[in-house]
Amino acid sequence: MNIKEINESLKPLTNQLINHSLYNKIQTPEHLQIFMEHHVYAVWDFMSLLTALQQRLTRIANPWLPVGDPEIRYLINEIVLAEETDINIDGKRQSHFEMYLDAMDAAKADKTKVEDFLLQVNHGTDIFLIIAACKLPISIKQFLKTTFEVVYSNEAHRIASAFTFGREGLIPDMFASIIGNVQKNFPEDDLSLFKYYFDRHIELDGDEHGPMAFKMVADLCGSDKTKWQEVQETAEKALKSRLKLWDGIEAEILAKTEVATL
């Protein structure tokens, strides 16, 4: 098994995500707010996948020693740099998560739930207990649970699979599809921060990070057939989890639309 074969096997799932009917449903400011209030958790938990890789594939403890493949170390450190301290629309340093929160403010989306959620995280409570106890839609809960099950597997190849096939390799085409559909229904100024966040990911993941991430997976698996099989299984689970998240957003938008027409 190799990267090409796994990508081929995942095509039915990736095509569903790239062409999801949700994107055409985002037609009003309220619809955009609903999307952002759900999607923000995927923006946030991405960093936990990334830092899990950083912990396992680079040396972040003292005393320092060089570990692993320098190319993989470069990939991880490059992505951390871009994700935590990219240039925002005003030319200032900011993490992508903070950019997204600013875009939520601009769209008048409600940040209360995600802020309360992160307050619990900051208190050091077990993440699975937080997910179980929080009053979030099931679609968000299952997405977060799937992510952190991979994070705490402590298996670099599984984490790299979710990160690569479920995020870096998927994002350029999926985000381009989202923006292409959503921006038809909004004036450009109203989407500026939202679009900038998506454009930065499309640019970084498509041109640099995506190809490097696939190489990372291949290097971590080598000729180990079991690892390749686990990579495929993890990738499928990550993509199915994203589909459930998108389905949940679409269902809430449709429910609000039906109420508005009564």
Backbone bond lengths (Angstrom), bond angles and torsions (degrees), N, CA, C in turn:
res aa  C-N    CA-C-N  psi(-1)  N-CA   C-N-CA  omega(-1)  CA-C   N-CA-C  phi
1 M - - - 1.476 - - 1.520 109.44 -
2 N 1.355 116.73 148.82 1.455 120.86 178.87 1.523 109.96 -148.04
3 I 1.328 116.72 -178.97 1.467 121.56 -177.00 1.526 111.74 -59.23
4 K 1.330 116.89 -44.24 1.464 120.71 -178.75 1.517 111.25 -61.01
5 E 1.335 117.10 -44.21 1.460 120.80 -179.06 1.525 111.36 -65.35
6 I 1.321 116.94 -39.83 1.464 119.32 178.49 1.529 110.64 -66.50
7 N 1.314 117.24 -43.52 1.464 119.81 177.78 1.530 111.43 -59.67
8 E 1.323 116.79 -38.42 1.464 120.79 177.47 1.524 110.76 -64.16
9 S 1.336 116.09 -43.20 1.463 119.71 -178.72 1.526 112.18 -67.99
10 L 1.320 116.42 -24.95 1.472 121.12 -177.58 1.527 112.65 -89.45
11 K 1.323 117.42 -6.41 1.475 120.25 -174.31 1.525 114.23 -54.42
12 P 1.335 119.86 -42.65 1.470 118.24 178.16 1.527 112.92 -56.96
13 L 1.332 116.95 -38.99 1.462 120.70 179.42 1.524 111.56 -74.52
14 T 1.321 117.32 -44.56 1.471 119.24 -179.07 1.528 110.75 -65.61
15 N 1.326 117.32 -36.16 1.469 119.73 177.88 1.520 111.29 -65.41
16 Q 1.338 116.50 -37.54 1.470 119.45 176.36 1.523 111.05 -61.84
17 L 1.315 116.23 -38.88 1.465 120.13 -179.10 1.521 111.56 -73.26
18 I 1.303 117.57 -40.78 1.467 121.17 -179.53 1.520 111.03 -66.69
19 N 1.330 116.49 -32.46 1.475 120.95 -175.62 1.525 112.83 -111.88
20 H 1.315 117.32 24.96 1.467 120.96 -175.64 1.533 111.19 -61.72
21 S 1.326 115.76 139.24 1.468 120.86 -178.58 1.522 112.68 -67.49
22 L 1.336 117.63 -14.59 1.474 120.81 177.81 1.517 111.87 -54.32
23 Y 1.328 117.35 -41.96 1.463 120.95 -169.77 1.531 112.01 -61.63
24 N 1.326 116.56 -35.18 1.462 119.89 178.00 1.522 113.01 -76.30
25 K 1.328 115.88 -13.91 1.471 119.90 -178.96 1.530 112.08 -82.98
26 I 1.328 117.60 -14.31 1.469 120.93 -177.13 1.527 107.81 -84.64
27 Q 1.339 115.57 89.75 1.461 120.94 -170.47 1.521 114.18 -119.53
28 T 1.330 117.07 -12.45 1.464 120.54 -177.88 1.532 109.46 -132.28
29 P 1.334 117.24 164.44 1.469 119.34 175.97 1.522 112.85 -55.11
30 E 1.336 117.51 -37.85 1.459 120.14 179.65 1.529 111.02 -65.61
31 H 1.320 116.89 -39.21 1.464 120.56 177.51 1.528 110.74 -62.35
32 L 1.324 116.27 -42.58 1.463 120.50 179.29 1.526 110.56 -64.17
33 Q 1.319 116.38 -39.19 1.463 120.53 178.10 1.534 110.50 -61.66
34 I 1.319 117.13 -44.09 1.467 121.14 179.21 1.522 110.02 -60.84
35 F 1.332 116.27 -45.56 1.462 120.34 178.90 1.527 110.89 -57.40
36 M 1.306 116.71 -48.74 1.466 120.46 -176.00 1.516 111.97 -68.05
37 E 1.324 117.36 -35.99 1.463 121.07 -179.32 1.527 111.74 -67.02
38 H 1.325 117.32 -23.14 1.467 122.01 174.78 1.531 110.99 -91.24
39 H 1.314 115.77 -47.61 1.464 121.08 -172.40 1.525 112.41 -66.72
40 V 1.308 118.49 -24.68 1.463 121.88 -177.23 1.530 111.73 -57.12
41 Y 1.324 117.43 -29.24 1.470 119.77 179.88 1.525 111.18 -70.57
42 A 1.323 116.83 -31.32 1.463 120.40 175.30 1.526 110.78 -73.04
43 V 1.320 116.65 -32.46 1.467 120.63 175.03 1.525 109.28 -65.39
44 W 1.329 115.98 -41.02 1.464 120.77 -177.82 1.522 112.31 -71.89
45 D 1.335 117.98 -49.39 1.467 118.56 -171.69 1.528 113.04 -73.77
46 F 1.330 116.55 -13.80 1.468 120.66 172.48 1.522 110.87 -53.74
47 M 1.331 116.26 -40.28 1.460 120.30 -177.03 1.524 112.09 -67.72
48 S 1.326 118.01 -27.21 1.461 119.47 177.19 1.520 111.15 -71.87
49 L 1.331 117.43 -36.59 1.462 119.71 172.51 1.523 110.37 -61.66
50 L 1.325 115.29 -44.35 1.469 119.98 -177.62 1.526 111.55 -65.33
51 T 1.324 117.43 -45.78 1.461 119.20 -178.79 1.528 111.63 -70.23
52 A 1.346 117.15 -27.32 1.468 119.65 174.04 1.521 110.07 -63.93
53 L 1.327 117.03 -40.20 1.462 120.77 175.68 1.523 110.90 -66.62
54 Q 1.323 116.07 -40.44 1.461 120.59 179.46 1.533 110.61 -60.67
55 Q 1.327 116.91 -40.88 1.457 121.33 -179.40 1.527 112.15 -66.32
56 R 1.331 116.63 -32.40 1.458 120.05 -174.71 1.523 114.35 -95.96
57 L 1.319 116.59 -22.10 1.470 118.86 -173.12 1.523 113.90 -115.39
58 T 1.333 117.01 -4.55 1.466 120.91 174.08 1.528 107.53 -132.06
59 R 1.301 117.02 170.35 1.470 121.25 179.02 1.521 108.72 -101.48
60 I 1.346 116.79 112.93 1.464 119.57 179.62 1.529 110.92 -118.62
61 A 1.344 116.56 11.68 1.467 121.05 177.94 1.526 109.63 -111.63
62 N 1.294 116.01 158.57 1.470 122.05 175.66 1.516 110.51 -102.19
63 P 1.327 118.46 145.59 1.471 126.84 -4.10 1.526 111.39 -72.49
64 W 1.327 115.04 148.75 1.463 120.71 -175.33 1.517 111.45 -77.86
65 L 1.335 115.32 145.11 1.457 123.47 171.20 1.518 107.86 -143.91
66 P 1.322 119.08 148.49 1.467 119.93 175.41 1.523 109.38 -71.50
67 V 1.325 116.69 132.68 1.471 120.16 -179.80 1.525 109.68 -129.59
68 G 1.318 116.21 149.08 1.450 121.49 171.60 1.514 115.27 64.45
69 D 1.331 113.73 -160.14 1.461 123.53 -176.32 1.529 109.64 -83.09
70 P 1.335 118.41 124.86 1.473 120.38 178.80 1.523 113.15 -58.72
71 E 1.345 117.94 -31.71 1.461 120.37 179.26 1.526 110.91 -66.90
72 I 1.337 115.90 -40.23 1.460 119.54 177.45 1.527 110.47 -68.54
73 R 1.332 116.70 -40.49 1.468 119.45 176.57 1.524 110.45 -58.61
74 Y 1.327 115.74 -42.12 1.465 119.83 179.54 1.525 110.59 -62.27
75 L 1.331 116.87 -45.77 1.461 120.67 -179.80 1.520 110.89 -57.02
76 I 1.327 116.54 -51.41 1.458 120.26 -176.98 1.525 111.09 -62.03
77 N 1.339 116.56 -48.13 1.463 119.85 -178.67 1.523 111.82 -65.25
78 E 1.327 117.12 -35.05 1.469 121.44 177.26 1.521 111.07 -64.22
79 I 1.326 116.58 -43.42 1.462 120.02 -179.14 1.526 110.62 -70.00
80 V 1.332 117.14 -40.99 1.468 119.92 177.09 1.526 109.99 -58.93
81 L 1.326 116.30 -44.77 1.466 120.43 179.21 1.527 110.86 -58.22
82 A 1.337 116.39 -47.22 1.461 120.18 -177.89 1.524 112.04 -67.97
83 E 1.333 116.91 -39.06 1.461 120.21 -176.59 1.526 112.79 -73.64
84 E 1.324 116.36 -37.31 1.466 119.88 -175.39 1.520 113.75 -88.88
85 T 1.348 117.15 -26.23 1.468 119.02 -172.76 1.526 112.04 -142.47
86 D 1.316 116.41 47.13 1.463 120.43 178.21 1.536 109.28 -75.40
87 I 1.322 115.84 173.45 1.465 121.64 176.17 1.519 108.72 -91.47
88 N 1.332 117.09 123.57 1.460 119.54 -179.87 1.529 111.25 -83.43
89 I 1.299 116.52 -175.55 1.460 121.85 -174.41 1.531 112.11 -64.29
90 D 1.336 117.20 -21.61 1.466 122.25 178.55 1.518 112.99 -95.71
91 G 1.351 116.31 6.37 1.462 120.08 178.51 1.515 114.65 81.01
92 K 1.333 117.12 16.69 1.463 121.27 179.95 1.526 110.51 -110.12
93 R 1.334 116.12 156.54 1.454 121.21 179.76 1.530 110.63 -72.79
94 Q 1.333 114.82 135.04 1.454 119.46 -178.66 1.537 108.50 -164.64
95 S 1.322 116.91 148.09 1.462 119.39 174.74 1.527 109.40 -74.70
96 H 1.330 115.56 158.30 1.462 119.09 178.64 1.526 111.33 -65.21
97 F 1.318 116.80 -32.76 1.461 119.78 177.27 1.526 110.74 -64.29
98 E 1.325 116.17 -43.05 1.473 119.62 177.81 1.528 111.28 -65.93
99 M 1.321 116.54 -36.33 1.470 119.83 174.79 1.529 110.15 -59.35
100 Y 1.323 115.03 -41.96 1.469 119.04 -177.93 1.526 110.89 -66.82
101 L 1.320 117.09 -39.73 1.466 120.01 177.27 1.528 110.36 -62.15
102 D 1.328 117.54 -39.39 1.471 120.48 176.54 1.526 110.80 -64.44
103 A 1.338 116.28 -38.27 1.462 119.96 177.43 1.529 110.50 -65.58
104 M 1.328 116.99 -34.86 1.464 120.29 175.74 1.524 110.60 -64.48
105 D 1.328 116.76 -41.73 1.467 119.93 176.31 1.522 110.74 -58.76
106 A 1.336 115.89 -45.49 1.467 120.56 -178.48 1.525 111.30 -62.86
107 A 1.327 116.54 -33.29 1.464 121.10 -179.17 1.528 112.21 -88.56
108 K 1.348 115.62 -0.45 1.475 121.84 -177.16 1.530 111.83 61.22
109 A 1.336 115.87 32.54 1.462 120.79 174.75 1.531 108.95 -78.66
110 D 1.317 116.70 150.92 1.464 122.51 -177.90 1.534 110.15 -81.61
111 K 1.331 116.60 120.14 1.468 121.32 178.93 1.528 112.29 -98.75
112 T 1.307 118.02 0.79 1.464 121.46 -173.45 1.521 112.37 -57.20
113 K 1.336 117.04 -46.83 1.465 120.26 -175.72 1.522 112.03 -66.76
114 V 1.321 116.85 -42.60 1.467 118.13 -179.47 1.523 110.76 -70.51
115 E 1.329 117.21 -34.58 1.470 119.87 177.18 1.528 110.82 -66.41
116 D 1.336 117.04 -40.67 1.472 120.55 177.03 1.523 110.53 -64.68
117 F 1.317 115.97 -40.14 1.463 121.26 179.05 1.523 110.30 -61.02
118 L 1.325 116.53 -46.76 1.460 120.86 -177.97 1.527 111.85 -70.37
119 L 1.316 117.19 -27.07 1.464 120.58 174.67 1.526 109.74 -63.12
120 Q 1.323 116.42 -41.27 1.464 120.72 176.53 1.528 111.09 -64.90
121 V 1.327 115.96 -40.85 1.463 120.39 177.88 1.528 109.97 -61.13
122 N 1.315 116.13 -42.12 1.460 121.39 -178.40 1.519 112.24 -65.61
123 H 1.317 116.60 -25.95 1.469 120.84 178.47 1.522 111.82 -75.17
124 G 1.331 116.83 -9.38 1.450 120.08 176.51 1.509 115.05 87.82
125 T 1.322 117.16 12.32 1.461 121.14 177.88 1.527 109.77 -68.02
126 D 1.331 116.27 147.53 1.459 121.00 177.68 1.527 110.07 -54.32
127 I 1.325 116.34 130.06 1.461 120.64 -172.95 1.529 111.65 -63.10
128 F 1.317 117.83 -34.42 1.464 119.85 -179.35 1.531 111.19 -71.43
129 L 1.333 116.83 -32.21 1.463 120.08 174.74 1.527 110.65 -68.49
130 I 1.328 116.52 -39.43 1.467 120.84 178.16 1.517 109.86 -61.88
131 I 1.319 116.03 -46.81 1.472 120.62 -179.20 1.531 110.30 -61.07
132 A 1.330 116.06 -44.81 1.467 119.87 -178.11 1.525 112.29 -65.29
133 A 1.340 116.57 -36.89 1.469 120.52 -173.78 1.529 113.71 -86.98
134 C 1.320 117.29 -21.77 1.472 119.21 -174.31 1.527 111.42 -70.97
135 K 1.329 114.44 155.31 1.468 120.27 -178.69 1.534 110.26 -97.17
136 L 1.319 114.90 59.82 1.455 121.43 178.11 1.522 109.38 -107.06
137 P 1.324 117.50 157.70 1.469 120.16 176.16 1.534 111.18 -57.13
138 I 1.319 115.78 149.03 1.462 121.59 -179.75 1.518 111.24 -56.87
139 S 1.319 117.19 -35.06 1.469 120.46 -178.49 1.522 111.77 -63.11
140 I 1.326 117.22 -35.75 1.467 121.02 176.85 1.524 110.00 -73.85
141 K 1.321 116.42 -43.69 1.460 120.23 -178.78 1.523 111.62 -58.69
142 Q 1.339 117.17 -45.71 1.455 119.44 -178.51 1.514 111.44 -66.34
143 F 1.347 116.35 -33.16 1.466 120.04 178.74 1.527 110.31 -65.96
144 L 1.328 116.45 -47.63 1.463 120.65 179.55 1.530 111.21 -64.38
145 K 1.311 116.73 -42.22 1.464 120.83 -179.83 1.533 110.16 -61.24
146 T 1.318 116.98 -42.97 1.468 121.09 178.58 1.523 110.66 -60.75
147 T 1.323 116.49 -44.77 1.465 120.57 179.88 1.516 111.63 -59.92
148 F 1.327 116.85 -48.80 1.463 119.08 -173.53 1.524 112.75 -78.09
149 E 1.315 118.02 -21.42 1.466 119.04 170.18 1.526 109.91 -63.48
150 V 1.329 116.23 -38.34 1.464 120.10 177.46 1.527 110.16 -70.89
151 V 1.329 116.66 -45.03 1.466 120.95 -179.75 1.522 110.74 -55.44
152 Y 1.330 116.79 -45.42 1.463 120.70 -175.49 1.524 113.09 -90.20
153 S 1.322 116.96 8.23 1.461 119.28 171.00 1.524 110.11 -68.87
154 N 1.351 115.17 -23.20 1.471 121.97 -178.16 1.524 112.90 61.54
155 E 1.327 116.75 20.69 1.457 121.42 178.69 1.527 108.89 -111.14
156 A 1.313 115.99 112.06 1.463 120.93 -172.02 1.520 112.64 -58.57
157 H 1.336 117.31 -38.29 1.467 119.04 -177.44 1.526 111.35 -68.63
158 R 1.325 117.84 -34.39 1.468 120.16 176.57 1.538 110.88 -69.28
159 I 1.315 115.68 -44.22 1.469 119.68 178.88 1.531 109.97 -62.11
160 A 1.330 115.54 -43.45 1.464 120.19 178.92 1.521 111.25 -63.07
161 S 1.327 117.62 -33.57 1.462 121.19 178.52 1.525 111.53 -65.80
162 A 1.340 116.21 -50.35 1.466 119.80 178.75 1.521 110.86 -60.96
163 F 1.317 115.63 -40.05 1.459 121.66 -179.35 1.529 111.20 -66.61
164 T 1.326 116.61 -41.82 1.463 120.97 -173.09 1.527 112.29 -84.28
165 F 1.322 117.06 -56.82 1.463 120.17 -176.44 1.529 112.06 -77.27
166 G 1.345 116.16 -31.25 1.459 119.59 -178.51 1.508 114.61 -89.83
167 R 1.336 117.56 -12.59 1.471 120.87 -177.77 1.533 111.30 -133.71
168 E 1.325 117.14 -78.60 1.466 121.22 -169.79 1.530 113.75 -57.80
169 G 1.320 116.57 -43.76 1.460 119.34 -178.27 1.511 113.54 -76.27
170 L 1.321 117.03 -24.55 1.462 122.53 -176.91 1.519 113.17 -89.45
171 I 1.324 115.54 -36.17 1.464 121.64 -167.76 1.533 115.25 -56.94
172 P 1.338 120.56 -45.15 1.477 118.08 -176.64 1.530 113.15 -54.98
173 D 1.328 118.21 -49.83 1.465 120.86 -178.83 1.522 111.81 -71.27
174 M 1.328 117.23 -40.83 1.465 120.36 -178.43 1.522 111.24 -67.58
175 F 1.331 117.23 -45.83 1.460 120.05 179.98 1.521 111.59 -66.50
176 A 1.325 117.52 -36.40 1.474 120.42 177.17 1.525 109.88 -62.60
177 S 1.320 116.53 -38.41 1.464 120.72 178.41 1.523 110.92 -67.35
178 I 1.326 116.84 -41.34 1.471 120.46 178.74 1.523 110.40 -61.63
179 I 1.319 116.43 -52.41 1.467 120.63 -178.10 1.523 110.89 -62.85
180 G 1.326 117.16 -41.70 1.460 120.91 -179.07 1.511 112.76 -59.71
181 N 1.340 115.98 -35.54 1.464 119.96 179.87 1.525 112.48 -84.57
182 V 1.329 116.52 -42.57 1.465 120.15 -174.02 1.520 112.36 -69.77
183 Q 1.333 117.35 -41.56 1.463 118.73 -172.71 1.527 112.84 -67.45
184 K 1.336 118.06 -15.03 1.472 120.47 176.97 1.522 111.56 -65.68
185 N 1.331 116.28 -22.48 1.467 120.16 -173.82 1.524 114.37 -105.16
186 F 1.346 116.84 4.19 1.457 119.70 -176.47 1.527 111.04 -136.32
187 P 1.333 117.46 144.26 1.468 119.77 170.80 1.518 110.07 -59.97
188 E 1.321 117.75 146.14 1.461 121.81 -174.99 1.526 112.56 -57.40
189 D 1.339 117.63 -39.28 1.468 120.63 -177.72 1.530 111.84 -63.31
190 D 1.338 116.52 -33.45 1.456 120.55 -177.94 1.527 112.31 -70.49
191 L 1.326 116.45 -21.06 1.461 120.90 -176.72 1.524 113.07 -108.04
192 S 1.301 118.66 7.80 1.465 120.93 -168.59 1.528 112.87 -57.83
193 L 1.339 118.37 -49.38 1.462 120.67 -178.62 1.528 111.14 -71.36
194 F 1.307 115.84 -41.23 1.460 121.57 177.64 1.526 110.29 -59.65
195 K 1.322 116.77 -48.37 1.468 121.77 -178.62 1.527 110.92 -67.27
196 Y 1.323 117.31 -36.64 1.469 119.76 -179.03 1.520 110.18 -62.47
197 Y 1.335 116.87 -43.30 1.466 120.42 178.32 1.527 110.25 -58.18
198 F 1.322 117.24 -47.81 1.464 121.12 -178.51 1.522 111.25 -66.47
199 D 1.316 116.56 -41.45 1.472 120.15 -179.44 1.523 111.73 -62.77
200 R 1.334 116.92 -38.64 1.465 119.73 179.28 1.524 110.68 -63.15
201 H 1.322 117.12 -41.69 1.460 119.78 178.45 1.524 111.63 -67.22
202 I 1.310 116.70 -40.61 1.463 119.99 178.97 1.526 109.96 -60.64
203 E 1.324 115.70 -43.71 1.461 120.84 -178.82 1.521 111.77 -66.61
204 L 1.321 116.98 -50.81 1.467 120.74 -175.75 1.522 112.30 -69.59
205 D 1.339 116.23 -46.03 1.457 119.24 -174.67 1.525 112.20 -73.58
206 G 1.329 116.17 -34.95 1.458 119.07 -178.86 1.517 112.93 -74.36
207 D 1.322 116.50 -41.16 1.466 120.55 -173.55 1.522 113.34 -86.45
208 E 1.328 117.98 -35.10 1.452 120.38 -170.66 1.524 114.06 -125.99
209 H 1.316 116.14 -60.72 1.456 119.86 -167.92 1.524 113.83 -69.72
210 G 1.316 117.20 -39.71 1.460 120.34 -178.59 1.521 113.19 -57.46
211 P 1.350 118.13 -57.05 1.474 119.77 179.44 1.525 113.01 -58.31
212 M 1.334 116.75 -38.22 1.468 119.89 179.03 1.530 110.98 -67.59
213 A 1.320 117.05 -35.23 1.466 120.86 -179.88 1.523 111.10 -67.19
214 F 1.322 117.27 -39.74 1.464 120.01 177.31 1.531 110.60 -61.86
215 K 1.324 116.19 -39.89 1.460 119.73 177.64 1.527 110.59 -63.67
216 M 1.328 116.43 -37.84 1.460 120.70 178.14 1.525 110.63 -59.78
217 V 1.328 117.21 -45.89 1.467 120.80 179.32 1.522 110.48 -60.02
218 A 1.327 115.44 -46.46 1.467 119.78 -179.44 1.525 111.10 -60.58
219 D 1.316 116.98 -42.43 1.466 120.76 -179.93 1.528 111.57 -66.12
220 L 1.328 116.94 -37.56 1.461 120.49 -178.99 1.532 112.17 -70.90
221 C 1.327 116.47 -29.65 1.459 120.20 -178.75 1.527 112.71 -88.88
222 G 1.329 116.20 -36.53 1.453 119.42 -178.52 1.515 111.60 56.05
223 S 1.311 117.17 -125.50 1.469 121.95 179.84 1.531 111.96 -106.12
224 D 1.333 116.37 15.43 1.464 121.44 -178.09 1.537 109.86 -81.04
225 K 1.333 116.68 106.08 1.471 121.20 -176.24 1.526 111.99 -64.02
226 T 1.321 116.76 -34.58 1.464 119.93 179.42 1.523 110.87 -64.73
227 K 1.316 115.98 -43.32 1.468 119.16 179.09 1.526 111.00 -63.72
228 W 1.317 117.35 -41.07 1.465 120.10 178.58 1.530 110.64 -61.38
229 Q 1.338 117.01 -40.67 1.455 120.76 178.66 1.527 110.69 -65.19
230 E 1.313 116.74 -40.48 1.468 120.60 178.67 1.524 111.40 -68.35
231 V 1.324 117.05 -33.60 1.464 121.25 175.35 1.524 110.07 -62.61
232 Q 1.327 116.89 -45.01 1.458 120.33 179.36 1.528 111.63 -63.39
233 E 1.332 116.72 -45.15 1.465 120.89 179.75 1.526 111.56 -61.89
234 T 1.329 116.75 -42.40 1.464 121.03 179.45 1.516 111.04 -65.59
235 A 1.327 116.76 -41.17 1.464 121.23 179.33 1.527 110.77 -62.07
236 E 1.323 116.79 -44.76 1.467 120.37 179.15 1.522 110.97 -61.22
237 K 1.318 116.10 -42.67 1.467 120.07 -179.78 1.523 110.99 -64.45
238 A 1.327 117.15 -40.05 1.465 120.76 179.82 1.525 111.20 -64.78
239 L 1.329 117.10 -42.12 1.461 120.58 -179.11 1.529 111.51 -69.80
240 K 1.317 117.14 -39.26 1.467 120.36 177.35 1.526 110.86 -65.35
241 S 1.324 116.39 -35.25 1.456 121.01 177.53 1.526 110.80 -64.94
242 R 1.340 116.50 -40.47 1.474 120.97 177.21 1.528 110.13 -64.87
243 L 1.319 116.94 -40.33 1.465 119.87 177.94 1.528 111.06 -59.84
244 K 1.338 116.86 -41.63 1.463 120.32 178.11 1.527 110.89 -64.90
245 L 1.328 116.72 -36.84 1.464 119.97 177.31 1.522 109.99 -63.20
246 W 1.337 117.01 -47.59 1.469 121.27 179.28 1.526 110.81 -62.78
247 D 1.336 117.09 -41.76 1.466 120.30 178.68 1.526 110.74 -61.07
248 G 1.330 116.48 -38.32 1.459 120.55 179.65 1.526 111.97 -65.87
249 I 1.321 116.31 -40.36 1.468 120.31 178.03 1.522 109.73 -64.62
250 E 1.325 115.91 -46.37 1.463 120.35 -179.80 1.524 111.10 -60.10
251 A 1.321 116.79 -42.04 1.466 120.49 -179.84 1.520 111.44 -62.28
252 E 1.342 117.27 -40.28 1.465 119.66 179.36 1.528 111.08 -68.80
253 I 1.319 117.71 -39.24 1.461 120.81 177.59 1.526 110.17 -62.49
254 L 1.331 117.03 -43.95 1.464 120.57 179.66 1.519 111.10 -65.41
255 A 1.330 116.98 -38.42 1.468 120.42 179.38 1.519 110.82 -65.21
256 K 1.339 117.40 -41.87 1.469 120.95 178.73 1.530 110.10 -66.99
257 T 1.316 116.94 -36.73 1.477 120.80 179.72 1.516 110.91 -65.74
258 E 1.339 116.47 -41.22 1.452 120.39 179.12 1.517 111.93 -64.70
259 V 1.334 116.40 -40.89 1.467 121.06 178.46 1.523 110.05 -62.78
260 A 1.347 115.95 -41.13 1.469 120.54 -177.73 1.522 112.50 -66.00
261 T 1.336 116.80 -26.26 1.467 119.72 -177.95 1.521 113.43 -90.63
262 L 1.327 117.05 -6.16 1.476 119.98 -179.44 1.518 111.41 -72.95
